[in-house]
Amino acid sequence: MNSFFSTPQNEVNILAKLADIKEEHYHQLVTLSAMMELCIEKGILTREEIQKKVEELDAIIDLPPYPMA
């Protein structure tokens, strides 16, 4: 049975891509955190408003993509 991970080189490539994705995710998270803190410091948004929106979006994301029987 041939799998995508059948060679060590394929496995190294996959792990390298995963590391790149994790690093990019970290940088996006830091940028988002900085933007949120600036909005709070400038009085544009409150932490409570951000938390409320997070909860609203989280509820939408948790919905199944199709009707459940």
C-alpha positions in Angstrom: 0.0 0.0 0.0 1.5 3.3 -1.1 0.7 6.3 1.2 1.5 9.9 0.7 4.0 9.6 3.5 5.7 6.7 1.8 9.1 8.4 1.6 11.0 10.2 4.2 11.3 13.2 1.9 7.5 13.5 1.6 7.2 13.4 5.4 9.9 16.1 5.8 8.1 18.3 3.3 4.8 17.9 5.1 6.3 18.7 8.5 8.1 21.8 7.1 4.8 23.0 5.6 3.1 22.5 9.0 5.8 24.5 10.7 5.4 27.3 8.2 1.6 27.3 8.8 2.1 27.4 12.6 4.5 30.3 12.3 2.2 32.3 10.1 -0.7 31.5 12.4 1.3 32.8 15.4 2.1 36.1 13.6 -1.5 36.6 12.6 -2.6 36.0 16.2 -0.1 38.6 17.5 -1.2 41.1 14.9 -4.8 40.6 15.8 -4.1 40.9 19.5 -2.2 44.1 18.9 -5.1 45.5 16.9 -7.6 44.6 19.5 -5.6 46.2 22.3 -5.2 49.4 20.3 -8.9 49.5 19.7 -9.5 49.1 23.4 -6.9 51.7 24.4 -8.4 54.2 21.9 -11.9 53.6 23.2 -13.1 52.3 19.9 -14.2 49.0 21.4 -14.5 47.5 24.9 -13.4 44.1 25.9 -17.0 43.2 26.6 -18.0 44.1 23.0 -15.2 42.0 21.6 -16.1 39.0 23.9 -19.8 39.3 22.9 -18.8 39.3 19.2 -16.5 36.3 19.8 -19.4 34.4 21.4 -21.7 35.3 18.5 -19.3 34.1 15.9 -18.4 31.0 17.8 -22.1 30.0 18.0 -22.3 30.4 14.2 -19.1 28.4 13.6 -20.3 25.6 15.9 -23.5 25.1 13.8 -23.3 22.0 11.6 -23.0 22.7 7.9 -26.1 20.7 7.1 -29.3 19.8 9.0 -28.9 17.1 11.6 -31.6 14.5 11.9 
